[in-house]
Amino acid sequence: MLDTLFSNPASFFIWIAALVSAITVHEFAHAWTAVKLGDPTPKIQGRLTLNPLAHLDPLGTLMLLVVRFGWGKPVQFDPYNLANPRRDAAIISLAGPFSNLFFAAILSIIIHFVVTPFSLLATILTPFIFLNIILAVFNLLPIHPLDGGKILVGFLPEKDAHTVDIFLKQYGIFILILLIFPIWSGVSPVFTILSPIINFLLSIYIPGVMAL
């Protein structure tokens, strides 16, 4: 992404804005849901805000710019403040990806019903939709430390949830690394797994967009 800073600075800053907004919406949704479910921790820690500075992780943001893979600052919550800790933790985790898809849907409606699909505003909004969809789908992978891992554990039968949770806490990060980096074939396994889902969603949100 940094290679476009000098070749196409306008595009660079649009994509930066799209990244920042996607991460901000995602993390705010986690915080808002946790507070609504009875835990004030995110509010106390200043995470119940749409100010991007509260949600950006410096290293995660740098990684996004350099290698197009990164992360925001995780929202912390206290499960002891939740009525049903395992289920509510899953709901809090699900709120992040859901918020990205919802935000992308709003932008898609604007493109289709408020402005013309080929207008300047539509061109600007397209990367926002694109990155929100990617962030949502990627985070739904059922692996710790992604949201999908907590969602999986939260909705599994109790007798299986504990075993899966322990396994993912021990090996999830290593599985994730193997999925992200093109170690064998030169293509990231996670790209092969997720691109059909992302392309399907893109075909709904912004028909005609170039597929991954």
C-alpha positions in Angstrom: 0.0 0.0 0.0 2.9 2.4 0.7 3.9 2.1 -2.9 0.9 4.2 -3.9 1.8 7.1 -1.6 3.9 8.8 -4.4 2.4 7.2 -7.5 -1.3 7.9 -6.5 -1.5 9.9 -3.2 -5.2 10.5 -3.5 -5.9 6.7 -3.7 -3.4 6.1 -0.8 -5.2 8.4 1.6 -8.7 7.1 0.6 -7.5 3.6 1.4 -6.0 4.8 4.7 -9.3 6.4 5.6 -11.1 3.2 4.7 -8.8 1.1 6.9 -9.1 3.4 9.8 -12.9 3.6 9.6 -13.3 -0.2 9.2 -11.1 -0.8 12.3 -12.9 2.0 14.3 -16.4 0.7 13.5 -15.3 -2.9 14.3 -13.8 -2.1 17.7 -16.5 0.4 18.7 -19.1 -2.4 18.0 -17.3 -4.7 20.4 -17.2 -2.0 23.1 -20.8 -0.9 22.6 -22.1 -4.5 22.8 -20.1 -5.3 25.9 -21.5 -2.3 27.7 -25.0 -3.1 26.6 -24.5 -6.6 28.0 -23.6 -5.3 31.4 -19.8 -4.8 31.4 -18.6 -1.2 31.9 -15.0 -2.0 31.2 -14.8 -0.7 27.6 -16.5 2.6 28.7 -14.1 3.0 31.6 -11.1 2.4 29.3 -12.3 5.0 26.8 -13.3 2.6 24.1 -16.9 3.6 23.8 -16.1 6.2 21.1 -15.8 6.5 17.4 -12.6 8.4 17.8 -10.1 6.3 15.8 -7.2 7.1 18.1 -8.9 5.0 20.8 -8.9 1.9 18.6 -5.8 2.0 16.5 -2.8 -0.2 17.6 0.4 1.5 16.4 2.1 -1.8 15.3 -1.1 -3.2 13.8 -1.6 0.0 11.8 2.0 0.0 10.6 1.7 -3.7 9.5 -1.5 -2.8 7.6 0.5 -0.2 5.6 3.5 -2.3 5.0 2.2 -5.9 4.4 -1.6 -5.2 4.2 -2.2 -7.3 7.3 -2.7 -5.8 10.7 -5.1 -5.3 13.6 -6.7 -2.8 15.9 -6.4 -2.5 19.7 -8.5 -5.3 21.2 -11.5 -4.3 23.3 -11.2 -5.7 26.8 -14.2 -6.9 28.8 -14.7 -8.7 32.1 -16.7 -11.9 31.6 -17.7 -11.8 35.3 -19.9 -8.8 34.6 -21.8 -10.7 31.9 -25.0 -12.7 32.6 -23.9 -15.6 30.5 -20.1 -15.2 30.0 -19.6 -17.7 27.3 -22.6 -16.8 25.2 -22.2 -13.1 25.8 -18.5 -13.2 24.9 -19.6 -14.8 21.6 -22.1 -12.0 21.0 -19.6 -9.3 21.7 -17.2 -10.9 19.3 -19.9 -11.3 16.6 -20.7 -7.6 16.9 -17.4 -6.6 15.3 -17.8 -8.4 11.9 -21.5 -7.7 11.9 -20.9 -3.9 12.3 -18.5 -4.0 9.3 -21.0 -5.7 7.1 -23.8 -3.3 8.3 -21.6 -0.3 7.6 -20.7 -1.7 4.2 -24.4 -2.2 3.5 -25.2 1.5 4.3 -22.5 2.6 2.0 -23.7 0.3 -0.7 -27.2 1.8 -0.4 -25.8 5.3 -0.8 -24.0 4.2 -4.0 -27.1 2.6 -5.5 -29.9 4.9 -4.4 -28.3 8.3 -3.5 -25.6 8.8 -6.0 -24.8 7.2 -9.4 -22.6 4.1 -9.3 -19.9 5.8 -11.4 -19.8 9.1 -9.6 -16.8 10.4 -7.7 -18.4 9.7 -4.4 -19.1 6.1 -5.4 -15.4 5.7 -6.4 -14.4 7.0 -3.0 -16.8 4.8 -1.1 -15.9 1.6 -2.9 -12.7 1.0 -0.9 -14.6 1.5 2.3 -17.1 -1.3 1.3 -14.2 -3.5 0.1 -12.2 -3.3 3.3 -15.2 -3.6 5.7 -16.2 -6.8 3.9 -12.6 -8.2 4.1 -12.2 -7.3 7.7 -15.6 -8.9 8.6 -15.0 -12.2 6.7 -11.4 -12.5 7.9 -12.4 -12.1 11.5 -15.0 -14.8 11.3 -12.4 -17.5 10.8 -12.9 -19.8 13.8 -9.5 -19.4 15.2 -8.1 -17.5 18.2 -7.3 -14.7 18.5 -9.9 -13.7 15.8 -13.5 -13.1 16.7 -14.5 -16.3 15.0 -12.7 -18.3 17.6 -14.7 -16.8 20.5 -17.9 -17.1 18.4 -17.2 -20.8 17.9 -16.5 -21.5 21.5 -19.5 -19.5 22.6 -22.0 -21.5 20.6 -20.5 -25.0 21.0 -22.1 -27.4 23.5 -20.5 -26.7 26.9 -18.8 -30.2 26.9 -17.0 -29.4 23.7 -16.4 -25.6 24.2 -13.8 -26.0 26.9 -11.7 -28.5 24.9 -11.8 -26.4 21.7 -11.0 -23.2 23.6 -7.9 -24.7 25.2 -6.8 -26.0 21.8 -7.3 -22.7 20.1 -5.5 -20.7 22.8 -2.5 -23.0 22.5 -2.3 -23.4 18.7 -4.6 -20.8 17.2 -1.9 -18.2 16.5 0.3 -20.8 14.8 -2.6 -22.0 12.7 -3.3 -18.4 11.7 0.3 -17.7 10.7 0.3 -20.8 8.5 -2.9 -19.6 6.9 -1.8 -16.1 6.3 1.7 -16.5 4.9 2.3 -18.1 1.5 4.7 -20.7 2.9 4.3 -23.5 0.3 2.5 -22.5 -3.0 3.3 -18.8 -3.1 -0.4 -18.1 -2.4 -1.8 -17.4 1.1 -4.1 -20.3 2.1 -6.4 -17.8 3.8 -6.8 -16.0 0.4 -7.8 -19.3 -1.3 -10.3 -20.0 1.5 -11.9 -16.6 1.9 -11.8 -15.1 -1.6 -14.9 -16.9 -2.9 -16.9 -15.6 0.1 -15.5 -12.1 -0.2 -16.2 -12.1 -4.0 -19.8 -13.3 -3.4 -20.4 -10.5 -0.9 -18.8 -7.9 -3.2 -21.1 -9.0 -6.0 -24.0 -8.1 -3.8 -22.7 -4.9 -2.3 -21.0 -3.5 -5.3 -21.9 -5.5 -8.5 -19.3 -5.2 -11.2 -16.3 -4.6 -8.9 -13.1 -6.5 -9.8 -13.0 -9.8 -8.0 -10.1 -10.9 -5.8 
